[in-house]
Amino acid sequence: MIGKKSMIYVAVTAAMLASTSMAYAKTVCYVTAADSHAYVTPANLALQERAAELGIEILSLSQEFDVQKGTEQLNTCVARGVDGIILWPLDPQAYIPGLARAQQADIPSILINSPMDDAANQFIKSFTGPDVYEEGEMAADALSEAMGAKGTVVVIAGQAGNGTTIGRVAGFVDRLKETNAQIDVLDTVNADFDQQKALVVSRDLITRFGDKIQGVYANDDTMARGFIDAWKEANPSEPTPPIVGINGQKDAFESIRTGEMHATIVQSPIEDGKLAIDTMAEILDGKEVNIRLPIPLTVVTKENVESVEPAF
């Protein structure tokens, strides 16, 4: 039998352990791009599930692709005195004052998925996610190969001023120049990473340029689908020009199989979300992390579409 003193010791020890556990429980404020989106949603879920495994509480705030709302939410995170902040930036500069406040409050911050201007680097511990500039370069190489390095293309870009959009477009244009490809961009239009908006702008592009559109670069697969639908409306009996998208969605894989798309670049939202919270967990444990932690990227065409898994 356990003696009275032993019972008291066990009870006190248990209480101390519980108190210690509570003292070290961490809360991370996650300012995400949106709640409902083909890519962002699985990234959010992966981050939250991994956080639960790590014993980290997530305070999730959704910008719904509204930069002003996001800057206010970032300030809310700082005011709440959380242990860490994960920010999905929608603008290269707008969040810098909030990140500076977080640093002043001794709250470590990291960026997920989308880059910001270099001026933000002094206020963050790391940026995790895809190299969006490299994605643009990879898209240029894929489309150039499909077109024989010559012709005219249109670019369907994401949200104006968004770091991902800027990087994916710049990487594409710079790579075409670097390789001396004789490919001219007829026009670059924004469709906000939205299929319906891409359908609308694609109808206009097809009306204005017609068969001069010899290739298409879409900043994501969702907008690539918008162009495909618009092309089918206008030219039901003609094959689509070579189209390159980004994200590696199941729908894009099927479009590659049927010849409606030439290529997509796979980036996993699951890996995106997990890497961000794993990195924050290391920071909260007092470990040093690299300022840049990328996720893997893979170009998928008909040659390897059966051997690569879609991202989502």
C-alpha positions as CSV (number, residue, x, y, z in Angstrom):
1,M,0.0,0.0,0.0
2,I,1.1,3.6,-0.6
3,G,1.7,5.6,2.5
4,K,0.0,8.9,3.2
5,K,3.2,10.8,2.6
6,S,3.8,9.0,-0.7
7,M,0.2,9.8,-1.8
8,I,0.8,13.5,-1.0
9,Y,4.1,13.4,-2.9
10,V,2.5,11.8,-6.0
11,A,-0.3,14.4,-5.9
12,V,2.0,17.3,-5.6
13,T,4.3,16.0,-8.3
14,A,1.3,15.5,-10.7
15,A,0.1,19.0,-10.0
16,M,3.6,20.4,-10.7
17,L,3.8,18.4,-14.0
18,A,0.4,19.7,-15.0
19,S,1.4,23.2,-14.1
20,T,4.7,22.9,-16.1
21,S,2.8,21.5,-19.1
22,M,0.4,24.4,-19.1
23,A,3.3,26.9,-18.6
24,Y,5.0,25.6,-21.8
25,A,1.8,25.3,-23.9
26,K,2.3,27.5,-26.9
27,T,-0.2,29.5,-28.9
28,V,0.6,30.4,-32.5
29,C,-1.4,33.0,-34.5
30,Y,-1.9,31.9,-38.1
31,V,-3.0,34.7,-40.5
32,T,-3.9,32.6,-43.5
33,A,-4.8,33.8,-47.0
34,A,-8.3,32.4,-47.0
35,D,-10.5,29.7,-45.5
36,S,-12.0,28.3,-48.7
37,H,-9.6,27.9,-51.6
38,A,-8.3,24.9,-53.7
39,Y,-4.7,25.3,-52.5
40,V,-5.0,27.3,-49.2
41,T,-7.6,25.0,-47.6
42,P,-5.5,21.8,-47.6
43,A,-2.4,23.8,-46.5
44,N,-4.5,25.2,-43.5
45,L,-5.7,21.7,-42.6
46,A,-2.2,20.2,-42.8
47,L,-0.8,23.0,-40.6
48,Q,-3.5,22.6,-38.0
49,E,-3.3,18.8,-37.8
50,R,0.5,18.9,-37.5
51,A,0.1,21.6,-34.7
52,A,-2.2,19.3,-32.8
53,E,0.4,16.6,-33.0
54,L,3.0,19.0,-31.6
55,G,0.8,20.2,-28.8
56,I,0.6,23.8,-30.3
57,E,-2.6,25.7,-30.2
58,I,-3.5,27.6,-33.4
59,L,-5.4,30.8,-33.4
60,S,-6.4,31.0,-37.0
61,L,-7.5,34.2,-38.7
62,S,-8.5,34.4,-42.4
63,Q,-7.8,37.4,-44.6
64,E,-10.1,36.2,-47.3
65,F,-7.6,37.7,-49.8
66,D,-8.1,41.1,-48.3
67,V,-4.7,42.8,-47.5
68,Q,-6.2,45.5,-45.3
69,K,-8.0,42.8,-43.2
70,G,-4.7,40.9,-43.0
71,T,-2.7,43.8,-41.6
72,E,-5.4,44.3,-39.0
73,Q,-5.3,40.7,-38.1
74,L,-1.6,40.7,-37.7
75,N,-1.9,43.6,-35.3
76,T,-4.5,41.6,-33.4
77,C,-2.0,38.7,-33.1
78,V,0.6,41.0,-31.6
79,A,-2.0,42.5,-29.2
80,R,-3.0,39.0,-28.0
81,G,0.6,38.4,-27.0
82,V,0.9,35.0,-28.7
83,D,4.0,32.9,-28.7
84,G,4.6,33.0,-32.5
85,I,3.0,34.2,-35.7
86,I,2.7,32.5,-39.1
87,L,1.7,35.0,-41.8
88,W,0.6,34.2,-45.3
89,P,1.4,37.6,-47.0
90,L,-0.8,38.9,-49.8
91,D,1.4,42.0,-50.4
92,P,5.2,42.4,-50.4
93,Q,5.2,45.5,-48.1
94,A,1.9,46.1,-46.3
95,Y,2.6,43.8,-43.4
96,I,6.1,45.2,-42.5
97,P,4.9,47.5,-39.8
98,G,3.0,44.7,-38.1
99,L,6.0,42.4,-38.3
100,A,8.1,45.1,-36.8
101,R,5.6,45.4,-33.9
102,A,5.8,41.6,-33.4
103,Q,9.6,41.8,-33.2
104,Q,9.4,44.6,-30.7
105,A,7.0,42.5,-28.6
106,D,9.5,39.6,-28.8
107,I,7.1,37.4,-30.8
108,P,8.9,35.4,-33.5
109,S,7.3,35.5,-37.0
110,I,7.6,33.5,-40.1
111,L,6.1,33.7,-43.6
112,I,4.4,30.8,-45.3
113,N,4.0,30.3,-49.1
114,S,4.3,33.8,-50.5
115,P,7.4,36.1,-50.4
116,M,7.7,39.7,-49.2
117,D,10.2,42.4,-50.1
118,D,13.7,41.9,-48.7
119,A,12.9,44.8,-46.2
120,A,10.8,42.3,-44.3
121,N,13.6,39.9,-43.7
122,Q,15.0,41.7,-40.6
123,F,11.6,41.1,-38.9
124,I,11.1,37.4,-39.6
125,K,12.9,34.2,-38.6
126,S,12.2,32.3,-41.8
127,F,10.1,32.0,-45.0
128,T,8.8,28.6,-45.8
129,G,7.2,27.4,-49.0
130,P,7.7,27.3,-52.8
131,D,10.3,29.3,-54.6
132,V,7.8,31.2,-56.8
133,Y,10.5,32.8,-58.9
134,E,11.9,29.4,-59.7
135,E,8.4,28.2,-60.6
136,G,8.2,31.0,-63.2
137,E,11.5,29.9,-64.6
138,M,10.4,26.3,-64.8
139,A,7.1,27.3,-66.5
140,A,9.1,29.3,-69.1
141,D,11.3,26.3,-69.9
142,A,8.3,24.0,-70.2
143,L,6.4,26.3,-72.5
144,S,9.4,27.2,-74.5
145,E,10.1,23.5,-75.1
146,A,6.5,22.9,-76.2
147,M,6.6,25.9,-78.6
148,G,10.1,25.3,-80.1
149,A,11.3,28.5,-78.3
150,K,9.3,30.8,-80.6
151,G,5.9,32.3,-80.9
152,T,3.5,34.5,-79.0
153,V,1.8,33.8,-75.6
154,V,-0.5,35.3,-73.0
155,V,0.1,35.3,-69.3
156,I,-2.8,34.9,-66.9
157,A,-1.4,36.2,-63.6
158,G,-2.8,36.0,-60.1
159,Q,-3.6,38.9,-57.8
160,A,-2.0,42.3,-58.7
161,G,0.7,43.2,-56.1
162,N,0.8,39.7,-54.6
163,G,4.3,38.4,-53.9
164,T,3.5,35.0,-55.5
165,T,2.2,36.7,-58.7
166,I,5.2,39.0,-58.9
167,G,7.6,36.1,-58.5
168,R,5.9,33.7,-60.9
169,V,5.6,36.4,-63.6
170,A,9.1,37.8,-63.1
171,G,10.7,34.3,-63.2
172,F,8.9,33.5,-66.4
173,V,9.8,36.7,-68.2
174,D,13.4,36.7,-67.0
175,R,13.9,33.1,-68.0
176,L,12.7,33.7,-71.6
177,K,15.2,36.6,-71.9
178,E,18.0,34.5,-70.3
179,T,17.5,31.6,-72.8
180,N,17.0,34.0,-75.8
181,A,13.7,32.3,-76.6
182,Q,11.9,34.1,-79.4
183,I,8.7,34.2,-77.5
184,D,6.7,37.4,-77.1
185,V,4.1,38.1,-74.5
186,L,1.0,39.5,-76.1
187,D,-0.5,40.6,-72.8
188,T,-0.5,39.9,-69.1
189,V,-3.8,40.0,-67.2
190,N,-4.8,39.4,-63.6
191,A,-7.5,36.9,-62.7
192,D,-6.9,36.7,-58.9
193,F,-6.2,32.9,-58.8
194,D,-9.9,32.5,-59.6
195,Q,-11.3,30.2,-62.3
196,Q,-14.4,32.3,-63.1
197,K,-12.3,35.5,-63.4
198,A,-9.8,33.6,-65.6
199,L,-12.7,32.5,-67.8
200,V,-13.8,36.1,-68.3
201,V,-10.4,37.6,-69.0
202,S,-9.6,34.6,-71.3
203,R,-12.7,35.3,-73.4
204,D,-11.4,38.9,-73.9
205,L,-7.9,37.6,-74.7
206,I,-9.2,35.2,-77.3
207,T,-11.4,37.9,-78.8
208,R,-8.5,40.3,-79.1
209,F,-5.8,37.9,-80.2
210,G,-7.4,34.8,-81.6
211,D,-5.0,32.4,-83.2
212,K,-2.1,34.6,-82.3
213,I,-2.3,32.9,-78.9
214,Q,0.3,30.2,-79.5
215,G,0.9,29.4,-75.8
216,V,-0.5,30.2,-72.4
217,Y,1.2,30.6,-69.0
218,A,-1.3,30.6,-66.0
219,N,0.0,31.4,-62.5
220,D,-2.0,28.4,-61.3
221,D,-4.0,25.4,-62.6
222,T,-7.3,26.9,-61.6
223,M,-6.8,29.9,-63.9
224,A,-5.5,27.5,-66.6
225,R,-8.9,25.7,-66.5
226,G,-10.6,29.1,-67.0
227,F,-8.6,29.6,-70.2
228,I,-9.4,26.0,-71.4
229,D,-13.1,26.6,-70.9
230,A,-13.0,29.9,-72.8
231,W,-11.0,28.4,-75.6
232,K,-13.5,25.5,-76.0
233,E,-16.4,28.0,-76.2
234,A,-14.7,30.0,-78.9
235,N,-12.9,27.2,-80.8
236,P,-14.8,23.9,-80.1
237,S,-13.1,22.0,-82.9
238,E,-9.5,23.3,-82.4
239,P,-7.0,21.9,-79.9
240,T,-5.9,24.2,-77.2
241,P,-2.5,25.9,-77.5
242,P,0.2,24.6,-75.1
243,I,-0.8,25.7,-71.6
244,V,1.4,25.6,-68.5
245,G,0.0,26.0,-65.0
246,I,1.2,25.7,-61.4
247,N,0.1,23.7,-58.3
248,G,-0.2,20.1,-59.7
249,Q,-4.0,19.7,-59.1
250,K,-5.7,16.5,-60.1
251,D,-7.7,18.4,-62.7
252,A,-4.5,19.6,-64.3
253,F,-3.1,16.0,-64.4
254,E,-6.3,14.9,-66.3
255,S,-6.0,17.9,-68.7
256,I,-2.4,16.9,-69.4
257,R,-3.6,13.3,-70.2
258,T,-6.2,14.6,-72.6
259,G,-3.8,17.1,-74.2
260,E,-5.7,20.2,-73.0
261,M,-2.6,21.3,-71.0
262,H,1.1,20.8,-71.7
263,A,2.4,21.0,-68.1
264,T,1.9,21.8,-64.5
265,I,4.4,22.4,-61.7
266,V,3.6,20.3,-58.6
267,Q,3.9,22.0,-55.2
268,S,2.2,20.3,-52.3
269,P,-0.1,22.3,-50.0
270,I,0.3,19.6,-47.4
271,E,4.1,20.0,-47.4
272,D,3.6,23.8,-47.4
273,G,1.5,23.7,-44.2
274,K,3.5,21.1,-42.4
275,L,6.9,22.8,-43.1
276,A,5.6,26.1,-41.7
277,I,4.4,24.8,-38.3
278,D,7.4,22.4,-38.0
279,T,9.7,25.5,-38.5
280,M,7.8,27.5,-35.9
281,A,8.0,24.6,-33.5
282,E,11.7,24.6,-33.8
283,I,11.9,28.3,-33.2
284,L,9.7,28.0,-30.1
285,D,12.1,25.3,-28.9
286,G,15.0,27.9,-29.2
287,K,16.5,26.4,-32.3
288,E,18.1,28.3,-35.1
289,V,16.4,27.9,-38.5
290,N,17.4,28.9,-42.1
291,I,15.9,32.1,-43.4
292,R,14.7,30.3,-46.5
293,L,13.2,26.8,-46.4
294,P,11.7,25.7,-49.7
295,I,9.4,22.8,-50.6
296,P,10.1,20.5,-53.6
297,L,8.9,21.4,-57.1
298,T,8.2,19.0,-60.0
299,V,7.4,19.7,-63.6
300,V,4.7,17.3,-64.9
301,T,4.1,16.6,-68.6
302,K,2.7,13.6,-70.5
303,E,6.1,12.0,-70.1
304,N,5.8,11.6,-66.3
305,V,2.1,12.3,-65.5
306,E,1.5,8.6,-64.6
307,S,4.5,8.4,-62.2
308,V,3.9,11.6,-60.2
309,E,1.2,12.1,-57.6
310,P,-1.1,15.2,-57.8
311,A,-0.6,17.7,-55.1
312,F,-4.3,17.8,-54.3
